[in-house]
Amino acid sequence: MLRIFLLLMWAQAALGTSLRSMELRQVSPHLTVVVTHREKPIAGINVQVVPEKTVDPVFSGTTDQKGKVIIDGLTTGRYFLTASYEEFDAGKEWIEVVAVPNAKTRKRFDFQWADWSYQTRRVAGTLTGLVPGTTGHPLMDI
C-alpha cells in the first residue's frame, strides 16, 4: 500500500501537479493570469476557463510576452482555470466568480511552471517488479 501511495506521489510530481486538494477560490469577473518559470514570464501558454459541469471553455487565451493573459467579463459561477502547453499543465484552480468582489476576492493567479513539467505527459502500464534506486532520495529510489 505504501508503494502505491509513493508511486502516486511520484506520478503527480512528474506531471507537474500538486497533491493538494482543489480549494474553491473566489475571484473577480476581471482576472489576470501570469505564468512564469524561474521568475521569468513565459509567452504562448494556453489559459482556459471551463464551467464546472461542462467541457467547453468559455474563455481561451494565450499568454503574451509578459506571461500574462487578461480574462474579462466572466459571469458568476464556478469554473476550472487551467494553464497548459501541449497538454502539460502549469496549474489548475477551481474558481468561483462572484458578482460583488470584496477584499478576499482574488484578481490575479500566478502559475509557476515546474522544471519537471515537460518531462512526463502520461504514466501508463503495470509495475511488475521493483529495483531500488541509489540516488539517496527516497521518492526516486522506489
C-alpha positions as CSV (number, residue, x, y, z in Angstrom):
1,M,0.0,0.0,0.0
2,L,2.9,2.4,0.8
3,R,4.5,1.6,-2.5
4,I,1.3,2.5,-4.4
5,F,1.0,5.8,-2.4
6,L,4.6,6.7,-3.1
7,L,4.2,5.8,-6.8
8,L,1.1,8.1,-7.0
9,M,3.1,10.9,-5.3
10,W,5.9,10.4,-7.9
11,A,3.5,10.4,-10.8
12,Q,1.8,13.6,-9.7
13,A,5.2,15.3,-9.2
14,A,6.3,14.1,-12.6
15,L,3.2,15.6,-14.1
16,G,3.8,19.0,-12.6
17,T,0.7,18.9,-10.4
18,S,0.3,19.1,-6.7
19,L,-1.2,16.7,-4.2
20,R,-3.3,19.4,-2.5
21,S,-7.0,19.1,-2.9
22,M,-8.6,21.8,-5.0
23,E,-9.9,24.6,-2.9
24,L,-12.7,26.8,-4.2
25,R,-11.3,30.3,-4.6
26,Q,-13.5,33.4,-5.1
27,V,-12.4,35.6,-7.9
28,S,-13.4,38.8,-9.7
29,P,-15.1,38.7,-13.1
30,H,-12.0,40.5,-14.3
31,L,-9.0,38.2,-13.8
32,T,-5.3,38.3,-14.6
33,V,-3.3,35.1,-15.0
34,V,0.5,35.2,-15.1
35,V,2.7,32.2,-15.9
36,T,6.4,32.2,-15.1
37,H,9.3,29.8,-14.9
38,R,12.2,30.6,-12.6
39,E,10.6,34.1,-12.2
40,K,10.7,34.8,-15.9
41,P,7.5,35.2,-17.9
42,I,6.5,32.5,-20.4
43,A,4.7,33.5,-23.6
44,G,2.5,31.1,-25.5
45,I,0.9,29.3,-22.6
46,N,-2.8,28.4,-23.2
47,V,-5.1,29.6,-20.4
48,Q,-8.7,28.3,-20.3
49,V,-11.8,28.8,-18.2
50,V,-14.2,25.9,-18.3
51,P,-17.5,25.9,-16.4
52,E,-17.7,23.3,-13.6
53,K,-20.0,20.8,-15.2
54,T,-19.0,21.1,-18.9
55,V,-16.0,20.6,-21.1
56,D,-16.4,23.6,-23.4
57,P,-14.3,26.6,-22.4
58,V,-16.0,30.0,-22.0
59,F,-12.6,31.6,-22.4
60,S,-9.4,30.6,-24.1
61,G,-6.4,32.8,-24.5
62,T,-2.6,32.7,-24.8
63,T,-0.1,34.4,-22.5
64,D,1.8,37.4,-24.0
65,Q,5.5,38.2,-23.8
66,K,5.0,39.2,-20.2
67,G,3.5,35.8,-19.4
68,K,0.1,37.4,-18.9
69,V,-3.4,36.9,-20.1
70,I,-6.4,39.1,-19.0
71,I,-9.8,37.5,-18.6
72,D,-12.7,40.0,-18.7
73,G,-16.4,39.6,-18.2
74,L,-16.8,36.2,-16.6
75,T,-20.3,35.6,-15.4
76,T,-20.9,34.5,-11.8
77,G,-20.5,30.7,-11.3
78,R,-17.9,28.0,-10.7
79,Y,-15.2,27.2,-13.2
80,F,-11.9,25.4,-13.6
81,L,-9.0,27.7,-14.6
82,T,-6.1,25.9,-16.3
83,A,-2.8,27.0,-17.8
84,S,-1.1,24.5,-20.1
85,Y,1.2,24.0,-23.0
86,E,0.7,21.0,-25.4
87,E,-1.2,19.0,-22.7
88,F,1.3,19.7,-19.9
89,D,-0.3,21.6,-17.1
90,A,1.4,24.5,-15.3
91,G,-1.6,24.8,-13.0
92,K,-5.2,24.2,-12.4
93,E,-7.5,26.1,-10.0
94,W,-11.2,25.8,-9.0
95,I,-12.7,29.2,-9.0
96,E,-16.0,30.9,-8.2
97,V,-16.7,34.2,-9.9
98,V,-18.6,36.5,-7.6
99,A,-20.9,39.3,-8.6
100,V,-19.6,41.7,-5.9
101,P,-15.9,41.3,-5.2
102,N,-14.6,42.0,-1.6
103,A,-11.1,42.2,0.0
104,K,-10.7,38.4,-0.1
105,T,-11.6,38.1,-3.8
106,R,-8.6,37.2,-6.0
107,K,-8.0,39.3,-9.1
108,R,-4.8,37.5,-10.1
109,F,-3.4,34.0,-10.3
110,D,0.3,33.3,-10.6
111,F,1.3,29.9,-12.0
112,Q,4.9,28.7,-11.7
113,W,6.0,26.3,-14.5
114,A,7.8,23.5,-12.8
115,D,11.2,22.2,-14.1
116,W,9.8,18.7,-14.4
117,S,6.5,19.7,-16.2
118,Y,7.9,18.9,-19.6
119,Q,9.4,15.5,-18.8
120,T,6.3,13.3,-18.5
121,R,2.9,13.6,-20.1
122,R,1.4,10.3,-19.1
123,V,2.2,7.3,-16.8
124,A,0.8,4.0,-18.1
125,G,1.5,0.3,-17.7
126,T,1.9,-2.2,-15.0
127,L,4.5,-2.1,-12.2
128,T,5.7,-5.8,-12.1
129,G,9.0,-5.6,-10.3
130,L,10.9,-3.3,-8.0
131,V,14.6,-2.4,-8.4
132,P,15.5,0.1,-5.7
133,G,17.5,3.1,-6.9
134,T,20.6,4.5,-5.3
135,T,20.1,8.3,-5.7
136,G,19.7,8.9,-1.9
137,H,16.3,10.4,-2.5
138,P,13.5,8.2,-1.0
139,L,10.9,9.0,-3.7
140,M,13.4,8.5,-6.6
141,D,14.7,5.2,-5.1
142,I,11.4,3.4,-5.1
